[in-house]
């Protein structure tokens, strides 16, 4: 692990998630930078676990994102009353902070994000063998 690996991954997730919110919702909140950074870092760690299948990684990533969303929502929305978001109008929501629809969305977002994380890991570690596997040029 390089000294900048985890902070850089966190920063990429923070900027990436806030950018997605700006693109689709036209606004974001500074707490979403924190949520995005934490989620991306967790997916980064999960995606590089060799003993898990890809669907297991996607599912665990979606559960992790949902948990982060519930935790941060509990603080900023329920405790502090900032009303950053509410899923109260969605079916199958929990306290308006998480809902099944967005948990499913997180699952499908984890598919490409896990692949990006594997590439990032190879770049951070400059591991020739991993890079060759990614490019399909594994040594024989």
N, CA, C and O atoms as a MOPAC input file, in Angstrom:
PM7 MOZYME 1SCF
protein

 N      0.84000 1    -1.18700 1     0.00000 1
 C      0.00000 1     0.00000 1     0.00000 1
 C      0.88300 1     1.24700 1     0.00000 1
 O      1.78900 1     1.38300 1     0.82200 1
 N      0.60600 1     2.13800 1    -0.92000 1
 C      1.33900 1     3.39700 1    -0.93300 1
 C      0.69200 1     4.35900 1     0.06300 1
 O     -0.45500 1     4.16900 1     0.46800 1
 N      1.42900 1     5.37900 1     0.44600 1
 C      0.93500 1     6.32100 1     1.45400 1
 C     -0.28800 1     7.10000 1     0.97900 1
 O     -1.08800 1     7.56100 1     1.79200 1
 N     -0.43000 1     7.24400 1    -0.31900 1
 C     -1.55400 1     8.03100 1    -0.82700 1
 C     -2.72300 1     7.17500 1    -1.31100 1
 O     -3.76200 1     7.71600 1    -1.68700 1
 N     -2.57400 1     5.86300 1    -1.30800 1
 C     -3.59000 1     4.99300 1    -1.89900 1
 C     -4.99000 1     5.23800 1    -1.33300 1
 O     -5.89800 1     5.59300 1    -2.08300 1
 N     -5.17800 1     5.05700 1    -0.04000 1
 C     -6.52000 1     5.17600 1     0.53700 1
 C     -7.05200 1     6.60800 1     0.52300 1
 O     -8.22300 1     6.81200 1     0.20200 1
 N     -6.22800 1     7.61000 1     0.86300 1
 C     -6.74400 1     8.98100 1     0.73900 1
 C     -7.13100 1     9.33700 1    -0.70300 1
 O     -8.11500 1    10.04300 1    -0.92400 1
 N     -6.36500 1     8.85600 1    -1.67400 1
 C     -6.68400 1     9.13900 1    -3.07700 1
 C     -7.97900 1     8.44800 1    -3.49100 1
 O     -8.80300 1     9.04000 1    -4.18800 1
 N     -8.16000 1     7.20700 1    -3.06900 1
 C     -9.39000 1     6.47500 1    -3.38100 1
 C    -10.58300 1     7.19100 1    -2.74100 1
 O    -11.61800 1     7.36600 1    -3.38400 1
 N    -10.44100 1     7.60400 1    -1.48300 1
 C    -11.50500 1     8.34800 1    -0.80400 1
 C    -11.85600 1     9.61300 1    -1.59500 1
 O    -13.02900 1     9.89700 1    -1.83400 1
 N    -10.83000 1    10.36600 1    -1.99700 1
 C    -11.05600 1    11.62100 1    -2.72900 1
 C    -11.75200 1    11.36300 1    -4.06600 1
 O    -12.64300 1    12.11700 1    -4.45700 1
 N    -11.35000 1    10.30200 1    -4.76500 1
 C    -11.99900 1     9.97000 1    -6.03700 1
 C    -13.47500 1     9.64600 1    -5.82500 1
 O    -14.32800 1    10.06900 1    -6.60500 1
 N    -13.76600 1     8.90200 1    -4.77700 1
 C    -15.15600 1     8.56900 1    -4.47000 1
 C    -15.96300 1     9.79300 1    -4.08200 1
 O    -17.12100 1     9.93500 1    -4.47400 1
 N    -15.34900 1    10.67300 1    -3.31300 1
 C    -16.03500 1    11.89900 1    -2.88700 1
 C    -16.41100 1    12.74900 1    -4.09600 1
 O    -17.55800 1    13.17200 1    -4.23900 1
 N    -15.44100 1    12.99100 1    -4.95200 1
 C    -15.67900 1    13.81600 1    -6.13700 1
 C    -16.61800 1    13.10200 1    -7.11200 1
 O    -17.50600 1    13.72400 1    -7.69500 1
 N    -16.41400 1    11.79900 1    -7.28500 1
 C    -17.25300 1    11.03200 1    -8.21100 1
 C    -18.71400 1    11.02300 1    -7.80700 1
 O    -19.59300 1    11.24000 1    -8.64100 1
 N    -18.97900 1    10.77400 1    -6.53300 1
 C    -20.37000 1    10.72000 1    -6.08200 1
 C    -21.02700 1    12.10100 1    -6.13200 1
 O    -22.16900 1    12.23300 1    -6.57300 1
 N    -20.31100 1    13.11500 1    -5.68500 1
 C    -20.86700 1    14.47500 1    -5.73600 1
 C    -21.14900 1    14.87900 1    -7.18300 1
 O    -22.14600 1    15.54800 1    -7.45800 1
 N    -20.28600 1    14.48000 1    -8.09600 1
 C    -20.49200 1    14.78300 1    -9.51700 1
 C    -21.73900 1    14.09200 1   -10.05500 1
 O    -22.49900 1    14.68500 1   -10.82100 1
 N    -21.95000 1    12.83500 1    -9.65300 1
 C    -23.16000 1    12.12000 1   -10.07600 1
 C    -24.40900 1    12.81300 1    -9.54500 1
 O    -25.39800 1    12.95900 1   -10.26300 1
 N    -24.35900 1    13.23700 1    -8.29400 1
 C    -25.50900 1    13.94900 1    -7.72900 1
 C    -25.77400 1    15.25400 1    -8.47400 1
 O    -26.92400 1    15.58300 1    -8.76600 1
 N    -24.72700 1    15.98600 1    -8.77600 1
 C    -24.90200 1    17.24100 1    -9.51300 1
 C    -25.48100 1    16.97900 1   -10.90300 1
 O    -26.31500 1    17.74400 1   -11.38900 1
 N    -25.04100 1    15.90800 1   -11.53100 1
 C    -25.52400 1    15.56900 1   -12.86100 1
 C    -27.00100 1    15.19100 1   -12.84800 1
 O    -27.76800 1    15.64700 1   -13.69600 1
 N    -27.40100 1    14.36300 1   -11.88900 1
 C    -28.76700 1    13.84300 1   -11.88000 1
 C    -29.74900 1    14.64900 1   -11.03000 1
 O    -30.92900 1    14.73600 1   -11.37300 1
 N    -29.27900 1    15.24000 1    -9.92400 1
 C    -30.18400 1    15.97400 1    -9.03100 1
 C    -30.01600 1    17.48300 1    -9.12700 1
 O    -30.84700 1    18.23900 1    -8.62600 1
 N    -28.94200 1    17.91600 1    -9.76800 1
 C    -28.62900 1    19.34800 1    -9.93400 1
 C    -28.18300 1    20.02600 1    -8.64300 1
 O    -27.99800 1    21.24300 1    -8.62500 1
 N    -28.00600 1    19.27200 1    -7.57100 1
 C    -27.46600 1    19.81800 1    -6.32000 1
 C    -26.89500 1    18.67000 1    -5.48200 1
 O    -27.21300 1    17.50100 1    -5.70100 1
 N    -26.05800 1    19.02900 1    -4.53400 1
 C    -25.50700 1    18.05600 1    -3.59400 1
 C    -25.27500 1    18.77600 1    -2.27000 1
 O    -25.57900 1    19.96100 1    -2.13500 1
 N    -24.75000 1    18.06800 1    -1.32400 1
 C    -24.46900 1    18.60600 1     0.01100 1
 C    -23.07100 1    18.13000 1     0.38300 1
 O    -22.65300 1    17.05000 1    -0.03600 1
 N    -22.35300 1    18.91300 1     1.15500 1
 C    -20.97600 1    18.54000 1     1.47800 1
 C    -20.88300 1    17.18500 1     2.17100 1
 O    -19.86100 1    16.50900 1     2.05400 1
 N    -21.91500 1    16.77600 1     2.88000 1
 C    -21.87700 1    15.46700 1     3.54400 1
 C    -21.87000 1    14.32500 1     2.53600 1
 O    -21.46000 1    13.21200 1     2.86500 1
 N    -22.32000 1    14.59100 1     1.31100 1
 C    -22.31600 1    13.55500 1     0.28000 1
 C    -20.90400 1    13.28300 1    -0.22100 1
 O    -20.62500 1    12.20400 1    -0.74200 1
 N    -20.02000 1    14.25400 1    -0.06600 1
 C    -18.60600 1    14.01100 1    -0.36000 1
 C    -18.05800 1    12.95400 1     0.59400 1
 O    -17.31800 1    12.05900 1     0.18500 1
 N    -18.42500 1    13.06500 1     1.85300 1
 C    -17.97800 1    12.09000 1     2.85400 1
 C    -18.58300 1    10.72100 1     2.55500 1
 O    -17.87900 1     9.71100 1     2.56500 1
 N    -19.88400 1    10.69100 1     2.29100 1
 C    -20.55300 1     9.41800 1     1.99800 1
 C    -19.95400 1     8.75900 1     0.76200 1
 O    -19.68000 1     7.55900 1     0.76900 1
 N    -19.75100 1     9.53400 1    -0.29300 1
 C    -19.17500 1     8.98800 1    -1.51900 1
 C    -17.76800 1     8.47100 1    -1.32100 1
 O    -17.40700 1     7.42200 1    -1.85500 1
 N    -16.96800 1     9.20000 1    -0.55600 1
 C    -15.60200 1     8.75700 1    -0.27700 1
 C    -15.56700 1     7.46300 1     0.50900 1
 O    -14.79800 1     6.55600 1     0.18800 1
 N    -16.39400 1     7.37300 1     1.53400 1
 C    -16.44700 1     6.15200 1     2.34500 1
 C    -16.92900 1     4.97800 1     1.50100 1
 O    -16.34200 1     3.89800 1     1.54700 1
 N    -17.99100 1     5.18300 1     0.73300 1
 C    -18.53400 1     4.09500 1    -0.09300 1
 C    -17.51100 1     3.60300 1    -1.11000 1
 O    -17.32300 1     2.39700 1    -1.26800 1
 N    -16.85500 1     4.52200 1    -1.79300 1
 C    -15.87800 1     4.12000 1    -2.81000 1
 C    -14.69800 1     3.39500 1    -2.16900 1
 O    -14.19900 1     2.41600 1    -2.72400 1
 N    -14.25400 1     3.86100 1    -1.01800 1
 C    -13.15800 1     3.18900 1    -0.32800 1
 C    -13.56700 1     1.78000 1     0.09800 1
 O    -12.77800 1     0.84400 1    -0.03200 1
 N    -14.78100 1     1.62100 1     0.60100 1
 C    -15.25700 1     0.28400 1     0.97500 1
 C    -15.35900 1    -0.62800 1    -0.24400 1
 O    -14.95400 1    -1.78900 1    -0.18300 1
 N    -15.89200 1    -0.11700 1    -1.34000 1
 C    -15.98500 1    -0.92700 1    -2.56100 1
 C    -14.59200 1    -1.26900 1    -3.07100 1
 O    -14.37100 1    -2.37300 1    -3.57100 1
 N    -13.66000 1    -0.34600 1    -2.95300 1
 C    -12.26500 1    -0.59400 1    -3.34400 1
 C    -11.69900 1    -1.77100 1    -2.56100 1
 O    -11.06400 1    -2.65900 1    -3.13100 1
 N    -11.93100 1    -1.77200 1    -1.26400 1
 C    -11.43000 1    -2.86500 1    -0.42400 1
 C    -12.13700 1    -4.18100 1    -0.75600 1
 O    -11.49300 1    -5.22500 1    -0.85400 1
 N    -13.44300 1    -4.13100 1    -0.92700 1
 C    -14.23500 1    -5.32900 1    -1.22500 1
 C    -13.85900 1    -5.90000 1    -2.58800 1
 O    -13.72800 1    -7.11500 1    -2.73400 1
 N    -13.68600 1    -5.04500 1    -3.57500 1
 C    -13.44200 1    -5.50300 1    -4.94700 1
 C    -12.12200 1    -6.24300 1    -5.09200 1
 O    -11.93800 1    -6.99900 1    -6.04600 1
 N    -11.22500 1    -6.04000 1    -4.18000 1
 C     -9.92100 1    -6.69100 1    -4.26800 1
 C     -9.80400 1    -7.92400 1    -3.37800 1
 O     -8.70200 1    -8.43500 1    -3.17600 1
 N    -10.92100 1    -8.40600 1    -2.84500 1
 C    -10.92400 1    -9.65000 1    -2.07200 1
 C    -10.98800 1   -10.81900 1    -3.04800 1
 O    -11.98300 1   -10.99800 1    -3.75000 1
 N     -9.93600 1   -11.60100 1    -3.08600 1
 C     -9.80300 1   -12.66400 1    -4.08800 1
 C    -10.76500 1   -13.82600 1    -3.88300 1
 O    -11.11300 1   -14.49900 1    -4.85300 1
 N    -11.20600 1   -14.08300 1    -2.65900 1
 C    -12.02700 1   -15.26700 1    -2.37600 1
 C    -13.50800 1   -15.06700 1    -2.69100 1
 O    -14.29300 1   -16.00700 1    -2.56400 1
 N    -13.89500 1   -13.88100 1    -3.09300 1
 C    -15.30100 1   -13.60800 1    -3.40100 1
 C    -15.54000 1   -13.61900 1    -4.91000 1
 O    -14.67700 1   -13.21000 1    -5.68800 1
 N    -16.71400 1   -14.09000 1    -5.31200 1
 C    -17.09900 1   -13.99700 1    -6.71700 1
 C    -17.51300 1   -12.55600 1    -7.01400 1
 O    -17.75600 1   -11.77300 1    -6.09600 1
 N    -17.59100 1   -12.21600 1    -8.29000 1
 C    -18.00800 1   -10.85700 1    -8.64900 1
 C    -19.40000 1   -10.52900 1    -8.10300 1
 O    -19.57300 1    -9.46800 1    -7.50500 1
 N    -20.40400 1   -11.40700 1    -8.28800 1
 C    -21.72500 1   -11.07400 1    -7.72800 1
 C    -21.71400 1   -10.89900 1    -6.20600 1
 O    -22.46100 1   -10.07800 1    -5.67300 1
 N    -20.87800 1   -11.66000 1    -5.51100 1
 C    -20.76700 1   -11.48100 1    -4.05600 1
 C    -20.19000 1   -10.10500 1    -3.73500 1
 O    -20.64300 1    -9.44000 1    -2.80400 1
 N    -19.20000 1    -9.68300 1    -4.49900 1
 C    -18.61000 1    -8.35400 1    -4.29600 1
 C    -19.64600 1    -7.25800 1    -4.54600 1
 O    -19.72000 1    -6.28400 1    -3.79700 1
 N    -20.44000 1    -7.42400 1    -5.60000 1
 C    -21.46600 1    -6.41800 1    -5.91700 1
 C    -22.49900 1    -6.33900 1    -4.80300 1
 O    -22.91700 1    -5.25100 1    -4.40700 1
 N    -22.90800 1    -7.50300 1    -4.30000 1
 C    -23.91400 1    -7.53800 1    -3.23600 1
 C    -23.37300 1    -6.92800 1    -1.94100 1
 O    -24.05000 1    -6.12700 1    -1.29700 1
 N    -22.16100 1    -7.30700 1    -1.57000 1
 C    -21.55500 1    -6.75600 1    -0.35200 1
 C    -21.32900 1    -5.25100 1    -0.51400 1
 O    -21.51800 1    -4.49000 1     0.43500 1
 N    -20.92700 1    -4.82300 1    -1.70600 1
 C    -20.76200 1    -3.39300 1    -1.97600 1
 C    -22.07000 1    -2.63600 1    -1.82100 1
 O    -22.10000 1    -1.55200 1    -1.23800 1
 N    -23.15200 1    -3.20600 1    -2.34300 1
 C    -24.46900 1    -2.56200 1    -2.21800 1
 C    -24.90600 1    -2.49000 1    -0.76100 1
 O    -25.46200 1    -1.48200 1    -0.32400 1
 N    -24.65600 1    -3.55400 1    -0.01500 1
 C    -24.99400 1    -3.55600 1     1.41600 1
 C    -24.16600 1    -2.50400 1     2.14800 1
 O    -24.68300 1    -1.79200 1     3.01000 1
 N    -22.87700 1    -2.40400 1     1.80400 1
 C    -22.00600 1    -1.40900 1     2.44000 1
 C    -22.49200 1     0.00900 1     2.13900 1
 O    -22.54400 1     0.84900 1     3.03700 1
 N    -22.84700 1     0.28000 1     0.88400 1
 C    -23.34500 1     1.61800 1     0.51400 1
 C    -24.64800 1     1.93900 1     1.23100 1
 O    -24.85200 1     3.06300 1     1.69000 1
 N    -25.52500 1     0.95100 1     1.32300 1
 C    -26.79300 1     1.14900 1     2.02100 1
 C    -26.55100 1     1.42500 1     3.50200 1
 O    -27.21800 1     2.27100 1     4.09700 1
 N    -25.59700 1     0.71200 1     4.09500 1
 C    -25.27400 1     0.92200 1     5.51300 1
 C    -24.69600 1     2.32000 1     5.74200 1
 O    -25.05900 1     2.99400 1     6.70500 1
 N    -23.79600 1     2.75200 1     4.85700 1
 C    -23.22100 1     4.09900 1     4.97000 1
 C    -24.32700 1     5.14400 1     4.83400 1
 O    -24.37300 1     6.11400 1     5.59100 1
 N    -25.20800 1     4.93900 1     3.87000 1
 C    -26.32100 1     5.86400 1     3.65600 1
 C    -27.21600 1     5.94200 1     4.89700 1
 O    -27.64700 1     7.02700 1     5.28700 1
 N    -27.49000 1     4.80000 1     5.50900 1
 C    -28.33500 1     4.77800 1     6.70800 1
 C    -27.63500 1     5.47300 1     7.88000 1
 O    -28.25400 1     6.25300 1     8.60300 1
 N    -26.36100 1     5.19000 1     8.06100 1
 C    -25.59400 1     5.78500 1     9.15800 1
 C    -25.49900 1     7.30700 1     9.00400 1
 O    -25.79300 1     8.05100 1     9.94000 1
 N    -25.08900 1     7.76100 1     7.82500 1
 C    -24.95500 1     9.20500 1     7.61000 1
 C    -26.32400 1     9.88000 1     7.64200 1
 O    -26.46400 1    10.97600 1     8.18400 1
 N    -27.32900 1     9.23100 1     7.06400 1
 C    -28.68900 1     9.77500 1     7.11700 1
 C    -29.19600 1     9.90400 1     8.53700 1
 O    -29.88400 1    10.86800 1     8.87300 1
 N    -28.85500 1     8.92900 1     9.37400 1
 C    -29.25300 1     8.99700 1    10.77800 1
 C    -28.66800 1    10.20400 1    11.47900 1
 O    -29.30900 1    10.81800 1    12.33300 1
 N    -27.44400 1    10.53800 1    11.11000 1
 C    -26.79100 1    11.70000 1    11.72800 1
 C    -27.32300 1    13.00700 1    11.13700 1
 O    -27.85900 1    13.85100 1    11.85400 1
 N    -27.16500 1    13.16300 1     9.80400 1
 C    -27.45200 1    14.47500 1     9.20900 1
 C    -28.94100 1    14.76200 1     9.05100 1
 O    -29.36000 1    15.91500 1     9.15300 1
 N    -29.73500 1    13.74300 1     8.80600 1
 C    -31.16800 1    13.97800 1     8.58900 1
 C    -31.98800 1    13.82000 1     9.86100 1
 O    -32.79700 1    14.68500 1    10.19600 1
 N    -31.77800 1    12.71600 1    10.56800 1
 C    -32.61400 1    12.45000 1    11.73600 1
 C    -32.13400 1    13.18600 1    12.98300 1
 O    -32.94000 1    13.78900 1    13.69100 1
 N    -30.83200 1    13.14500 1    13.25800 1
 C    -30.32000 1    13.79800 1    14.47500 1
 C    -30.17500 1    15.31000 1    14.31600 1
 O    -30.62700 1    16.07700 1    15.16600 1
 N    -29.54200 1    15.73200 1    13.22500 1
 C    -29.28200 1    17.15900 1    13.03000 1
 C    -30.41900 1    17.88100 1    12.30600 1
 O    -30.48700 1    19.11000 1    12.33200 1
 N    -31.30400 1    17.13400 1    11.66800 1
 C    -32.44600 1    17.73400 1    10.98500 1
 C    -32.10200 1    18.53400 1     9.74300 1
 O    -32.83000 1    19.46400 1     9.39600 1
 N    -31.01600 1    18.20200 1     9.06700 1
 C    -30.58100 1    18.97200 1     7.90500 1
 C    -31.38500 1    18.66600 1     6.64000 1
 O    -31.31400 1    19.42900 1     5.67600 1
 N    -32.12600 1    17.59700 1     6.62100 1
 C    -32.96000 1    17.21500 1     5.47400 1
 C    -32.17700 1    17.20000 1     4.15700 1
 O    -32.58100 1    17.81500 1     3.17000 1
 N    -31.06100 1    16.49300 1     4.16700 1
 C    -30.23900 1    16.37600 1     2.96100 1
 C    -30.95300 1    15.51000 1     1.92500 1
 O    -30.89700 1    15.81100 1     0.73200 1
 N    -31.61900 1    14.44800 1     2.35500 1
 C    -32.43900 1    13.61400 1     1.47400 1
 C    -33.50600 1    12.92600 1     2.29400 1
 O    -33.43600 1    12.85800 1     3.52100 1
 N    -34.49400 1    12.42100 1     1.58500 1
 C    -35.55000 1    11.63300 1     2.21700 1
 C    -36.10500 1    10.64800 1     1.19800 1
 O    -36.48400 1    11.02400 1     0.08800 1
 N    -36.14500 1     9.40200 1     1.58900 1
 C    -36.77200 1     8.36400 1     0.76500 1
 C    -38.13200 1     8.00000 1     1.34400 1
 O    -38.65600 1     6.92000 1     1.06900 1
 N    -38.70400 1     8.89000 1     2.14100 1
 C    -39.97800 1     8.60500 1     2.80900 1
 C    -41.09500 1     8.30500 1     1.81100 1
 O    -42.02200 1     7.56000 1     2.13000 1
 N    -41.01900 1     8.86800 1     0.62200 1
 C    -42.05900 1     8.64200 1    -0.38700 1
 C    -41.82100 1     7.37300 1    -1.21300 1
 O    -42.66000 1     7.01200 1    -2.03800 1
 N    -40.68800 1     6.69400 1    -1.00200 1
 C    -40.40900 1     5.43600 1    -1.69700 1
 C    -40.96900 1     4.27100 1    -0.89000 1
 O    -40.95000 1     4.30100 1     0.34000 1
 N    -41.46900 1     3.24000 1    -1.58100 1
 C    -41.90500 1     2.05000 1    -0.83800 1
 C    -40.69600 1     1.33000 1    -0.23700 1
 O    -39.57200 1     1.45100 1    -0.72600 1
 N    -40.95000 1     0.59800 1     0.80900 1
 C    -39.93100 1    -0.21300 1     1.48200 1
 C    -38.73900 1     0.62500 1     1.94300 1
 O    -37.58700 1     0.24400 1     1.73800 1
 N    -39.02800 1     1.77200 1     2.57000 1
 C    -37.96500 1     2.61000 1     3.11500 1
 C    -37.85700 1     2.36400 1     4.61400 1
 O    -38.80000 1     1.89900 1     5.25300 1
 N    -36.69900 1     2.68400 1     5.15600 1
 C    -36.47200 1     2.59000 1     6.59700 1
 C    -36.17800 1     3.99800 1     7.10000 1
 O    -35.13200 1     4.57100 1     6.79800 1
 N    -37.10700 1     4.54300 1     7.86200 1
 C    -36.99800 1     5.88200 1     8.44100 1
 C    -36.72700 1     6.96200 1     7.39500 1
 O    -36.23200 1     8.04000 1     7.72400 1
 N    -37.04800 1     6.67500 1     6.15100 1
 C    -36.82500 1     7.63000 1     5.07600 1
 C    -35.37100 1     7.78400 1     4.66600 1
 O    -35.05700 1     8.63400 1     3.83200 1
 N    -34.47200 1     6.98000 1     5.23500 1
 C    -33.03900 1     7.14000 1     4.98600 1
 C    -32.49500 1     6.17300 1     3.94400 1
 O    -31.56200 1     6.50800 1     3.21500 1
 N    -33.06100 1     4.99500 1     3.87000 1
 C    -32.67800 1     4.00400 1     2.86800 1
 C    -33.95400 1     3.39300 1     2.30800 1
 O    -35.00900 1     3.43800 1     2.94100 1
 N    -33.84500 1     2.82500 1     1.11600 1
 C    -35.00100 1     2.14800 1     0.52900 1
 C    -34.50000 1     1.07700 1    -0.43300 1
 O    -33.35500 1     1.10300 1    -0.88400 1
 N    -35.38000 1     0.14600 1    -0.73000 1
 C    -35.01900 1    -0.96900 1    -1.60100 1
 C    -34.58800 1    -0.49300 1    -2.98700 1
 O    -33.62900 1    -1.02300 1    -3.54800 1
 N    -35.27700 1     0.48900 1    -3.54100 1
 C    -34.94700 1     0.96500 1    -4.89200 1
 C    -33.49500 1     1.44000 1    -4.98600 1
 O    -32.80000 1     1.11900 1    -5.95000 1
 N    -33.03700 1     2.19500 1    -3.99900 1
 C    -31.66300 1     2.68900 1    -4.05100 1
 C    -30.65400 1     1.60700 1    -3.68200 1
 O    -29.51500 1     1.65400 1    -4.14700 1
 N    -31.03600 1     0.65100 1    -2.87200 1
 C    -30.14600 1    -0.48100 1    -2.59800 1
 C    -29.90400 1    -1.27500 1    -3.87900 1
 O    -28.79000 1    -1.73500 1    -4.13100 1
 N    -30.95000 1    -1.43200 1    -4.68300 1
 C    -30.80400 1    -2.11100 1    -5.97600 1
 C    -29.92300 1    -1.27600 1    -6.90900 1
 O    -29.08600 1    -1.82200 1    -7.62900 1
 N    -30.11100 1     0.03600 1    -6.89700 1
 C    -29.26300 1     0.91900 1    -7.70000 1
 C    -27.80300 1     0.77500 1    -7.29500 1
 O    -26.92900 1     0.69500 1    -8.15800 1
 N    -27.52600 1     0.74100 1    -5.98600 1
 C    -26.14000 1     0.59000 1    -5.51600 1
 C    -25.55800 1    -0.72500 1    -6.02800 1
 O    -24.38800 1    -0.78100 1    -6.40400 1
 N    -26.37800 1    -1.79200 1    -6.04300 1
 C    -25.90400 1    -3.08400 1    -6.54900 1
 C    -25.42800 1    -2.93500 1    -7.99800 1
 O    -24.32400 1    -3.36100 1    -8.33500 1
 N    -26.24900 1    -2.34100 1    -8.84000 1
 C    -25.88400 1    -2.22200 1   -10.25300 1
 C    -24.73300 1    -1.24000 1   -10.47300 1
 O    -23.94800 1    -1.41400 1   -11.40600 1
 N    -24.62300 1    -0.22000 1    -9.63700 1
 C    -23.46900 1     0.68300 1    -9.73100 1
 C    -22.17800 1    -0.00800 1    -9.30900 1
 O    -21.09900 1     0.33500 1    -9.79000 1
 N    -22.29100 1    -0.98100 1    -8.41100 1
 C    -21.10200 1    -1.70800 1    -7.95800 1
 C    -20.46300 1    -2.53200 1    -9.07500 1
 O    -19.27400 1    -2.84100 1    -9.00200 1
 N    -21.22300 1    -2.89000 1   -10.09600 1
 C    -20.66500 1    -3.70200 1   -11.18700 1
 C    -19.52500 1    -2.96000 1   -11.88800 1
 O    -18.41000 1    -3.48000 1   -11.91300 1
 N    -19.74500 1    -1.77900 1   -12.45400 1
 C    -18.60600 1    -1.09300 1   -13.07600 1
 C    -17.61600 1    -0.53100 1   -12.05400 1
 O    -16.41400 1    -0.48500 1   -12.31600 1
 N    -18.11200 1    -0.10900 1   -10.90000 1
 C    -17.22100 1     0.48500 1    -9.89800 1
 C    -16.20400 1    -0.54100 1    -9.40000 1
 O    -15.04200 1    -0.19700 1    -9.18600 1
 N    -16.62000 1    -1.78700 1    -9.21100 1
 C    -15.67400 1    -2.83200 1    -8.79000 1
 C    -14.56900 1    -3.01300 1    -9.82900 1
 O    -13.40400 1    -3.19500 1    -9.47300 1
 N    -14.92500 1    -2.96300 1   -11.09400 1
 C    -13.91600 1    -3.10200 1   -12.15200 1
 C    -12.94300 1    -1.92300 1   -12.13600 1
 O    -11.73600 1    -2.10900 1   -12.29400 1
 N    -13.45900 1    -0.73400 1   -11.94900 1
 C    -12.60100 1     0.45100 1   -11.84500 1
 C    -11.65200 1     0.30900 1   -10.65600 1
 O    -10.47600 1     0.66100 1   -10.74900 1
 N    -12.16400 1    -0.20300 1    -9.54800 1
 C    -11.34000 1    -0.36300 1    -8.34500 1
 C    -10.21000 1    -1.36300 1    -8.55700 1
 O     -9.10600 1    -1.16400 1    -8.04900 1
 N    -10.46900 1    -2.42700 1    -9.29700 1
 C     -9.42000 1    -3.41000 1    -9.58500 1
 C     -8.32300 1    -2.76000 1   -10.43100 1
 O     -7.13700 1    -2.98900 1   -10.19400 1
 N     -8.71300 1    -1.96200 1   -11.40400 1
 C     -7.73200 1    -1.23600 1   -12.21700 1
 C     -6.93800 1    -0.24500 1   -11.36800 1
 O     -5.72200 1    -0.12800 1   -11.52200 1
 N     -7.61900 1     0.46400 1   -10.47700 1
 C     -6.92700 1     1.40900 1    -9.59000 1
 C     -5.90300 1     0.70200 1    -8.71900 1
 O     -4.79000 1     1.19300 1    -8.52800 1
 N     -6.28700 1    -0.46100 1    -8.19000 1
 C     -5.36500 1    -1.22700 1    -7.34000 1
 C     -4.10100 1    -1.56500 1    -8.12800 1
 O     -2.99000 1    -1.43100 1    -7.61400 1
 N     -4.27200 1    -2.00300 1    -9.37500 1
 C     -3.11900 1    -2.32500 1   -10.21600 1
 C     -2.25800 1    -1.08700 1   -10.45800 1
 O     -1.03000 1    -1.17200 1   -10.45600 1
 N     -2.89300 1     0.05100 1   -10.66500 1
 C     -2.13400 1     1.28200 1   -10.88600 1
 C     -1.37500 1     1.71000 1    -9.63800 1
 O     -0.21200 1     2.10600 1    -9.72100 1
 N     -2.02700 1     1.63400 1    -8.48700 1
 C     -1.35700 1     2.03500 1    -7.25000 1
 C     -0.17700 1     1.13900 1    -6.92700 1
 O      0.83400 1     1.59900 1    -6.39500 1
 N     -0.30200 1    -0.12000 1    -7.24400 1
 C      0.75400 1    -1.06500 1    -6.88100 1
 C      1.69700 1    -1.35100 1    -8.03400 1
 O      2.72500 1    -2.00600 1    -7.86400 1
 N      1.34100 1    -0.85700 1    -9.20200 1
 C      2.17100 1    -1.05900 1   -10.38500 1
 C      2.63500 1    -2.50600 1   -10.47900 1
 O      3.79000 1    -2.79900 1   -10.79000 1
 N      1.70900 1    -3.38000 1   -10.20500 1
 C      1.98400 1    -4.81300 1   -10.20700 1
 C      1.89900 1    -5.30400 1   -11.63900 1
 O      0.81700 1    -5.34200 1   -12.22400 1
 N      3.02700 1    -5.67900 1   -12.20000 1
 C      3.08000 1    -6.11100 1   -13.58800 1
 C      2.18600 1    -7.29400 1   -13.87700 1
 O      1.52500 1    -7.32600 1   -14.91500 1
 N      2.15000 1    -8.26700 1   -12.98500 1
 C      1.33300 1    -9.46000 1   -13.21500 1
 C     -0.15100 1    -9.10000 1   -13.25300 1
 O     -0.88000 1    -9.55800 1   -14.13300 1
 N     -0.59400 1    -8.29100 1   -12.31100 1
 C     -1.99800 1    -7.88100 1   -12.28700 1
 C     -2.33600 1    -7.06700 1   -13.52800 1
 O     -3.38800 1    -7.26800 1   -14.13600 1
 N     -1.45600 1    -6.15400 1   -13.90500 1
 C     -1.70400 1    -5.33400 1   -15.08600 1
 C     -1.79100 1    -6.20100 1   -16.33700 1
 O     -2.63600 1    -5.95700 1   -17.19900 1
 N     -0.92400 1    -7.21600 1   -16.44800 1
 C     -0.98200 1    -8.11400 1   -17.60600 1
 C     -2.28600 1    -8.89700 1   -17.63100 1
 O     -2.87300 1    -9.09600 1   -18.69500 1
 N     -2.74600 1    -9.34500 1   -16.45800 1
 C     -4.01500 1   -10.07900 1   -16.39900 1
 C     -5.16500 1    -9.19500 1   -16.85600 1
 O     -6.05400 1    -9.63900 1   -17.58300 1
 N     -5.13800 1    -7.95300 1   -16.42900 1
 C     -6.19900 1    -7.02200 1   -16.80000 1
 C     -6.19300 1    -6.80400 1   -18.31200 1
 O     -7.24800 1    -6.73900 1   -18.94200 1
 N     -5.00300 1    -6.69200 1   -18.88100 1
 C     -4.88800 1    -6.46100 1   -20.31800 1
 C     -5.05000 1    -7.75400 1   -21.12000 1
 O     -5.11000 1    -7.71100 1   -22.34900 1
 N     -5.12100 1    -8.90300 1   -20.44100 1
 C     -5.26300 1   -10.17600 1   -21.13600 1
 C     -3.95900 1   -10.71200 1   -21.68400 1
 O     -3.96300 1   -11.53500 1   -22.59900 1
 N     -2.84100 1   -10.25700 1   -21.14000 1
 C     -1.52400 1   -10.68700 1   -21.61800 1
 C     -0.77100 1   -11.41300 1   -20.51300 1
 O      0.39000 1   -11.11500 1   -20.23400 1
 N     -1.44100 1   -12.36100 1   -19.89500 1
 C     -0.82300 1   -13.09800 1   -18.79500 1
 C      0.35600 1   -13.91400 1   -19.31600 1
 O      0.27600 1   -14.52300 1   -20.38300 1
 N      1.44900 1   -13.92300 1   -18.55600 1
 C      2.64300 1   -14.67700 1   -18.90800 1
 C      2.37700 1   -16.16800 1   -18.81100 1
 O      1.66400 1   -16.61300 1   -17.91200 1
 N      2.93300 1   -16.93300 1   -19.71100 1
 C      2.73400 1   -18.39300 1   -19.67800 1
 C      3.99400 1   -19.09000 1   -19.30400 1
 O      4.02000 1   -20.31800 1   -19.22500 1

